[in-house]
Amino acid sequence: MTTVNVIDAPCGYGKTSWAIQYMNSVPLDEYKFIYVTPFLNEVTRVKELVTTRTFYAPHDEGGDTKLDDLHRLLGEGKDICTTHNLFMRADEYTRELLVNNKYILILDEVLNVIKQVELKKNDLELLEKAGAISYDKRENGIEYIQWHEHINHDSRFNDIKRMALSNSLLHYQKSALIWSFPVEIFSLFQEVYILTYLFKGQLQRYYFDLYQLRYKYLSVVFFNGVYELVPYENRKKLNKTLLAENMEIYEGDLNDIGNKNSALSYSWYGNAKNKKDCEVLRKNAYNYLTNKKKANNSNALWTTYKGGNKEKFKKLVAPKSFADSYISVTSRATNNYREKYNLVYLANRYMRPIEVGFFRQMGITVDTDAWALSELIQWIWRSRIREGKSISIYIPSSRMRGLLRRYLSSEDFEEAPMNAIINESPNDWHL
């Protein structure tokens, strides 16, 4: 049976180093690995650091897609390193191939396991009347979309068809569609390891709770020259006092624009009434970086949302002359910005209402503040704070700034999730 392990530790504590050590130590004839990471450059790095086995990265050429090549590599029993985007396209054929091989899965950071599927108004009704779909409510109360094979021609609904046929399309409140990563895939691996931090507030945690997939909660320590997994209660705790000393959080008049709880949210940026405020925010960010911190593109890092036509949110508040210092608000699992130390965070993160409503309808309690904090911390840790060096940061949203202050002064957000197994060693529990 599959063992699901969540290795929860701050950036720089050795999660990836443990994974490299582990993959180098397992005999070639015992297991094969699939290592999944958000970025292509991390694929290259892992391939170079694992020296006892050869990893292959799926590619597209000769008319075949990357998914086709992934299936070829799985069929040949190769060790595979790939990206989140490709792994989340797993289908029925992927599952068949996993059954026939003994693979261990290592996820570098959590997957976007739940997301809303955008449809035009009345599309569901159109598909239902055409006989293309029907609804199947399971014992767990989740209603799945079923695709009928006799509707087999290409159309603008090809993605809907693909998701339904892979048993990953859910129906919500009779009007919306939710894509859910097929939970059965986790059971097809010999072991599963998820490398992350603050898992308690992340979507994949609620996804596990939804599907009643229990998991062991672990951390990693460096002892006698090697990395070891330990029960979470035996983890090396983060020195919050030192962290707070190394993090200069701006407090001043430039924060006034973010005093309302909804300020700088995605919907706030999309409201035409706030266009003038966006201009003020842009000037504030420029003022902070240029006048207060004497920053430049080599040491600055800033973010906001990328949504909208032609990245309109990003353009609305881009501080003049700092265009090259932007990284995505969802950035994680990359070391490319570890020299940065003047930070600007122009966002107030909220989970999508559809996703929150979906979980709550299924009886899953969602802590939206914990989710927002985990997103903020992941972004901040792209900077040199991960190396124990000082940074400064401008967070005009009073809500997000308050969450960071609370994180620095308590362990509330670092408690283990309610359904996690936390007091057993890494190898003595199986589903």
C-alpha positions as CSV (number, residue, x, y, z in Angstrom):
1,M,0.0,0.0,0.0
2,T,1.1,3.6,-0.7
3,T,2.8,5.6,2.0
4,V,2.0,9.4,1.7
5,N,4.6,11.6,3.4
6,V,4.4,15.4,3.6
7,I,7.9,16.8,4.5
8,D,7.1,20.2,5.9
9,A,10.1,22.5,6.6
10,P,11.2,26.0,5.8
11,C,13.1,26.8,2.6
12,G,16.8,26.0,3.1
13,Y,16.3,23.2,5.7
14,G,17.3,20.5,3.2
15,K,14.1,19.1,1.7
16,T,15.6,18.9,-1.8
17,S,19.0,17.8,-0.5
18,W,17.3,14.9,1.3
19,A,15.4,14.0,-1.9
20,I,18.7,14.0,-3.9
21,Q,20.4,11.9,-1.2
22,Y,17.5,9.5,-1.1
23,M,17.3,9.0,-4.9
24,N,21.1,8.4,-5.0
25,S,20.8,5.8,-2.3
26,V,18.0,3.5,-3.6
27,P,19.2,0.5,-5.6
28,L,18.5,0.7,-9.3
29,D,16.7,-2.6,-9.4
30,E,14.4,-1.8,-6.4
31,Y,12.4,1.3,-7.4
32,K,12.2,4.0,-10.1
33,F,11.4,7.6,-9.4
34,I,9.2,10.4,-10.8
35,Y,10.4,13.7,-9.6
36,V,8.0,16.6,-10.2
37,T,9.0,20.3,-9.9
38,P,7.5,23.6,-10.9
39,F,10.3,24.7,-13.2
40,L,12.3,23.4,-16.2
41,N,15.6,24.6,-14.8
42,E,15.0,22.6,-11.6
43,V,14.5,19.5,-13.9
44,T,18.0,20.1,-15.3
45,R,19.5,20.6,-11.8
46,V,18.0,17.3,-10.4
47,K,19.2,15.4,-13.5
48,E,22.7,16.7,-12.8
49,L,22.7,16.0,-9.0
50,V,21.4,12.5,-9.1
51,T,24.5,10.5,-10.1
52,T,23.6,6.9,-9.4
53,R,20.8,6.7,-12.0
54,T,19.8,8.5,-15.2
55,F,16.8,10.7,-15.2
56,Y,14.9,11.5,-18.4
57,A,12.8,14.6,-19.1
58,P,9.8,14.2,-21.5
59,H,10.1,16.4,-24.6
60,D,8.0,17.0,-27.7
61,E,9.4,16.2,-31.2
62,G,8.4,14.3,-34.3
63,G,4.8,15.1,-33.8
64,D,4.5,13.6,-30.4
65,T,3.5,15.7,-27.3
66,K,5.3,15.8,-24.0
67,L,2.5,13.6,-22.6
68,D,3.2,11.0,-25.3
69,D,6.9,11.0,-24.4
70,L,6.0,10.7,-20.7
71,H,4.0,7.6,-21.5
72,R,6.9,6.2,-23.6
73,L,9.3,6.7,-20.7
74,L,6.9,5.2,-18.2
75,G,6.4,2.2,-20.5
76,E,10.2,1.7,-20.6
77,G,10.5,2.0,-16.8
78,K,12.8,5.0,-16.9
79,D,13.5,7.4,-14.0
80,I,11.6,10.6,-14.9
81,C,12.0,14.3,-14.0
82,T,9.2,16.6,-15.2
83,T,7.2,19.6,-14.4
84,H,3.9,20.2,-12.5
85,N,2.2,21.3,-15.6
86,L,2.9,18.0,-17.5
87,F,2.2,15.7,-14.5
88,M,-1.2,17.3,-13.9
89,R,-2.2,16.1,-17.4
90,A,-2.1,12.5,-16.3
91,D,-4.9,10.4,-17.8
92,E,-6.2,6.9,-17.9
93,Y,-3.2,5.7,-19.9
94,T,-0.8,7.2,-17.4
95,R,-2.5,5.2,-14.7
96,E,-2.2,2.0,-16.6
97,L,1.5,2.5,-17.1
98,L,2.1,3.3,-13.4
99,V,0.4,0.1,-12.4
100,N,2.9,-1.9,-14.3
101,N,6.0,-0.3,-12.7
102,K,7.3,0.3,-9.2
103,Y,7.6,4.1,-9.0
104,I,8.2,6.5,-6.1
105,L,6.8,10.0,-6.5
106,I,8.5,13.1,-5.2
107,L,6.6,16.3,-5.5
108,D,8.7,19.4,-5.1
109,E,6.0,21.8,-3.8
110,V,2.3,21.1,-3.8
111,L,0.2,20.8,-7.0
112,N,-2.7,23.0,-8.0
113,V,-4.9,20.0,-7.4
114,I,-8.2,22.0,-7.6
115,K,-9.2,24.7,-9.9
116,Q,-12.3,26.2,-11.6
117,V,-12.9,25.4,-15.2
118,E,-14.0,28.4,-17.1
119,L,-17.2,27.9,-19.2
120,K,-19.4,30.3,-21.1
121,K,-22.9,30.8,-19.8
122,N,-25.3,27.9,-20.6
123,D,-22.4,25.6,-21.8
124,L,-23.3,22.9,-19.3
125,E,-27.0,23.0,-20.4
126,L,-25.9,22.8,-24.1
127,L,-23.7,19.7,-23.5
128,E,-26.4,18.0,-21.4
129,K,-29.1,18.5,-24.1
130,A,-26.7,17.2,-26.7
131,G,-26.2,14.0,-24.8
132,A,-22.5,14.7,-24.4
133,I,-22.5,14.7,-20.6
134,S,-24.4,13.3,-17.6
135,Y,-23.9,13.6,-13.9
136,D,-22.8,10.8,-11.5
137,K,-23.1,11.5,-7.8
138,R,-20.7,9.2,-5.8
139,E,-21.0,7.9,-2.2
140,N,-18.8,10.6,-0.9
141,G,-21.3,13.2,-2.2
142,I,-19.1,14.5,-5.0
143,E,-20.8,14.8,-8.4
144,Y,-18.7,13.9,-11.4
145,I,-19.2,14.8,-15.0
146,Q,-19.4,11.8,-17.3
147,W,-18.5,12.1,-21.0
148,H,-20.3,9.8,-23.4
149,E,-18.1,8.2,-26.1
150,H,-20.6,8.4,-28.9
151,I,-20.1,12.2,-28.9
152,N,-16.6,11.9,-30.4
153,H,-15.9,14.7,-32.8
154,D,-13.5,17.6,-32.2
155,S,-15.0,20.7,-30.7
156,R,-14.3,23.6,-28.4
157,F,-15.2,21.2,-25.6
158,N,-12.2,19.0,-26.2
159,D,-10.7,20.0,-22.8
160,I,-13.9,19.2,-21.0
161,K,-14.0,15.8,-22.7
162,R,-10.4,15.1,-21.7
163,M,-11.0,16.0,-18.1
164,A,-14.2,14.1,-17.9
165,L,-12.7,10.9,-19.4
166,S,-9.8,11.1,-16.9
167,N,-12.4,11.1,-14.0
168,S,-11.3,14.6,-12.9
169,L,-14.2,16.9,-13.7
170,L,-16.6,17.7,-10.8
171,H,-20.0,19.5,-10.8
172,Y,-20.5,22.3,-8.3
173,Q,-23.8,24.0,-7.5
174,K,-25.4,23.0,-10.8
175,S,-23.6,25.7,-12.7
176,A,-19.8,25.5,-12.3
177,L,-17.2,22.9,-13.1
178,I,-14.2,22.1,-10.9
179,W,-11.2,20.2,-12.2
180,S,-9.7,17.9,-9.5
181,F,-6.4,16.0,-9.9
182,P,-7.4,12.3,-10.0
183,V,-6.8,11.2,-6.4
184,E,-6.4,7.6,-7.5
185,I,-3.0,8.4,-9.0
186,F,-1.4,8.7,-5.6
187,S,-2.3,5.1,-4.8
188,L,-0.4,3.8,-7.8
189,F,3.0,4.8,-6.4
190,Q,5.0,2.7,-3.9
191,E,5.6,5.9,-1.9
192,V,4.8,9.5,-2.2
193,Y,6.8,12.4,-0.8
194,I,5.7,16.1,-0.9
195,L,8.3,18.7,-0.2
196,T,6.8,21.9,1.0
197,Y,6.3,24.4,3.9
198,L,3.2,25.4,5.7
199,F,1.2,22.6,4.2
200,K,-1.5,23.2,6.7
201,G,-2.9,26.2,4.7
202,Q,-2.5,24.8,1.2
203,L,-5.1,23.6,-1.2
204,Q,-3.6,20.1,-1.4
205,R,-4.1,19.7,2.3
206,Y,-7.9,20.4,1.9
207,Y,-7.9,18.1,-1.2
208,F,-6.4,15.2,0.9
209,D,-9.1,15.9,3.6
210,L,-11.8,15.9,1.0
211,Y,-10.8,12.5,-0.4
212,Q,-9.9,11.2,3.1
213,L,-6.4,10.5,2.1
214,R,-4.4,10.3,5.3
215,Y,-0.7,11.3,5.3
216,K,2.2,11.2,7.6
217,Y,3.5,14.6,8.6
218,L,7.3,14.8,8.7
219,S,10.2,17.2,8.6
220,V,13.9,17.0,7.8
221,V,17.1,17.5,9.9
222,F,20.8,17.4,9.1
223,F,22.6,15.1,11.4
224,N,26.1,13.5,11.3
225,G,26.6,14.6,7.7
226,V,23.3,13.3,6.3
227,Y,19.7,14.4,5.9
228,E,17.1,12.5,7.8
229,L,13.4,12.5,8.0
230,V,11.8,12.8,11.4
231,P,8.3,13.0,12.8
232,Y,7.0,16.5,12.6
233,E,6.9,16.9,16.4
234,N,10.7,16.3,16.4
235,R,11.4,19.0,13.8
236,K,14.0,21.7,14.0
237,K,11.9,24.7,14.8
238,L,12.5,27.9,13.0
239,N,14.1,30.7,15.0
240,K,11.3,33.3,14.7
241,T,13.2,35.8,16.8
242,L,16.2,35.8,14.4
243,L,13.8,35.8,11.4
244,A,12.0,38.9,12.7
245,E,15.3,40.6,13.2
246,N,16.3,39.9,9.6
247,M,13.0,41.2,8.2
248,E,12.4,44.9,8.2
249,I,8.7,45.3,7.5
250,Y,7.8,48.9,6.4
251,E,5.4,50.8,8.7
252,G,4.5,54.2,7.5
253,D,2.2,56.4,5.5
254,L,2.8,54.4,2.3
255,N,0.6,51.7,3.9
256,D,-2.5,53.9,4.1
257,I,-3.8,52.8,0.8
258,G,-4.1,49.2,2.1
259,N,-6.0,49.9,5.3
260,K,-9.3,48.3,4.1
261,N,-9.4,44.5,4.4
262,S,-10.3,44.1,0.7
263,A,-7.6,46.5,-0.6
264,L,-5.2,45.1,-3.1
265,S,-7.3,42.0,-3.7
266,Y,-7.7,40.6,-7.2
267,S,-11.2,42.1,-7.4
268,W,-10.0,45.5,-6.0
269,Y,-7.6,45.8,-8.9
270,G,-10.3,44.9,-11.3
271,N,-12.7,47.6,-10.1
272,A,-12.5,50.7,-12.4
273,K,-13.2,52.9,-9.3
274,N,-9.8,52.1,-8.0
275,K,-7.8,53.2,-11.0
276,K,-6.5,56.3,-9.2
277,D,-5.6,54.3,-6.2
278,C,-3.6,52.0,-8.4
279,E,-1.6,55.0,-9.6
280,V,-1.0,56.0,-6.0
281,L,0.2,52.4,-5.3
282,R,2.6,52.5,-8.2
283,K,4.1,55.8,-7.0
284,N,4.3,54.4,-3.4
285,A,6.2,51.3,-4.7
286,Y,8.6,53.5,-6.7
287,N,9.1,55.8,-3.7
288,Y,9.8,52.9,-1.4
289,L,12.3,51.3,-3.7
290,T,14.0,54.4,-5.0
291,N,13.9,56.9,-2.2
292,K,13.6,54.9,1.0
293,K,15.8,51.9,0.1
294,K,18.0,53.2,-2.8
295,A,17.2,50.0,-4.6
296,N,17.9,48.9,-8.1
297,N,17.0,46.0,-10.4
298,S,19.9,43.9,-9.1
299,N,18.5,43.8,-5.5
300,A,14.8,44.6,-5.9
301,L,12.0,42.1,-6.2
302,W,8.3,43.0,-6.5
303,T,5.0,41.3,-7.5
304,T,1.3,41.7,-8.0
305,Y,-1.3,39.7,-10.0
306,K,-0.8,38.9,-13.6
307,G,-4.4,38.4,-14.5
308,G,-6.5,40.4,-16.9
309,N,-6.0,41.5,-20.5
310,K,-2.4,42.0,-21.4
311,E,-1.4,41.7,-17.7
312,K,-3.3,44.9,-16.9
313,F,-2.8,44.5,-13.1
314,K,0.9,44.2,-13.4
315,K,1.0,47.3,-15.7
316,L,-1.2,49.3,-13.5
317,V,1.2,49.3,-10.6
318,A,4.6,48.6,-12.1
319,P,7.1,50.9,-10.4
320,K,8.9,52.9,-13.0
321,S,12.4,51.5,-14.0
322,F,11.8,48.2,-12.0
323,A,10.2,46.2,-14.7
324,D,13.0,43.6,-14.7
325,S,12.5,43.0,-10.9
326,Y,9.1,41.5,-11.3
327,I,8.4,37.8,-10.5
328,S,5.0,36.0,-10.3
329,V,3.0,36.3,-7.1
330,T,2.8,32.5,-7.2
331,S,6.6,31.9,-7.4
332,R,8.0,29.0,-5.4
333,A,10.7,26.3,-5.5
334,T,13.2,28.5,-7.3
335,N,16.6,29.8,-6.2
336,N,17.0,32.3,-9.0
337,Y,16.4,35.4,-6.8
338,R,18.4,34.5,-3.7
339,E,20.4,37.7,-4.0
340,K,17.4,40.0,-3.7
341,Y,16.7,41.9,-0.5
342,N,14.5,45.0,-1.3
343,L,11.0,43.5,-1.7
344,V,7.5,44.9,-2.6
345,Y,4.4,42.7,-2.3
346,L,1.4,44.5,-4.0
347,A,-1.2,41.8,-3.4
348,N,-3.8,40.7,-0.9
349,R,-4.3,37.0,-1.5
350,Y,-7.7,35.3,-1.2
351,M,-8.7,31.8,-2.4
352,R,-11.2,31.8,-5.2
353,P,-14.7,31.9,-3.8
354,I,-15.7,28.9,-6.0
355,E,-12.9,26.8,-4.5
356,V,-13.7,27.8,-0.9
357,G,-17.4,27.1,-1.5
358,F,-16.7,23.8,-3.0
359,F,-14.7,22.6,0.0
360,R,-17.1,24.0,2.5
361,Q,-20.1,22.4,0.7
362,M,-18.3,19.1,1.2
363,G,-17.8,19.7,4.9
364,I,-14.1,20.7,4.7
365,T,-13.1,23.6,6.9
366,V,-10.9,26.0,5.0
367,D,-8.6,28.6,6.7
368,T,-8.2,31.3,4.1
369,D,-5.8,33.2,6.2
370,A,-3.5,30.2,6.5
371,W,-3.6,29.8,2.7
372,A,-2.8,33.5,2.2
373,L,0.1,33.4,4.6
374,S,1.6,30.2,2.9
375,E,1.4,32.0,-0.4
376,L,3.2,35.1,1.0
377,I,5.9,33.1,2.8
378,Q,6.6,31.1,-0.3
379,W,7.1,34.3,-2.3
380,I,9.3,36.0,0.4
381,W,11.5,33.0,0.6
382,R,12.6,33.5,-3.0
383,S,14.8,36.2,-1.6
384,R,18.0,36.0,0.4
385,I,16.0,35.6,3.7
386,R,16.3,31.8,2.9
387,E,20.1,32.1,3.5
388,G,19.6,33.9,6.9
389,K,20.4,37.3,5.5
390,S,18.4,40.5,6.1
391,I,15.7,41.9,3.8
392,S,13.3,44.8,3.8
393,I,9.7,44.5,2.5
394,Y,6.9,46.8,1.7
395,I,3.4,45.1,2.1
396,P,0.8,47.8,1.9
397,S,-2.1,45.4,2.5
398,S,-2.9,45.7,6.2
399,R,-4.3,42.1,6.2
400,M,-1.3,40.5,4.6
401,R,1.1,42.5,6.8
402,G,-0.9,41.5,9.9
403,L,-0.7,37.8,8.9
404,L,3.1,38.1,8.5
405,R,3.4,39.8,11.9
406,R,1.3,37.1,13.5
407,Y,3.5,34.3,11.9
408,L,6.7,35.9,13.2
409,S,5.3,36.1,16.8
410,S,3.6,32.7,17.2
411,E,3.5,29.1,15.9
412,D,-0.2,29.2,15.1
413,F,0.3,28.5,11.4
414,E,3.0,25.9,11.9
415,E,0.8,23.4,13.9
416,A,0.2,20.1,12.1
417,P,-3.1,19.7,10.2
418,M,-5.8,18.0,12.1
419,N,-5.9,14.8,10.0
420,A,-2.1,14.3,9.8
421,I,-0.2,11.5,11.4
422,I,2.5,13.3,13.3
423,N,4.0,11.0,15.9
424,E,5.3,8.1,14.0
425,S,8.7,7.6,12.3
426,P,9.0,7.8,8.5
427,N,8.8,4.1,7.7
428,D,6.4,2.5,10.1
429,W,3.0,3.5,8.7
430,H,1.2,2.6,5.6
431,L,-2.3,3.4,4.3
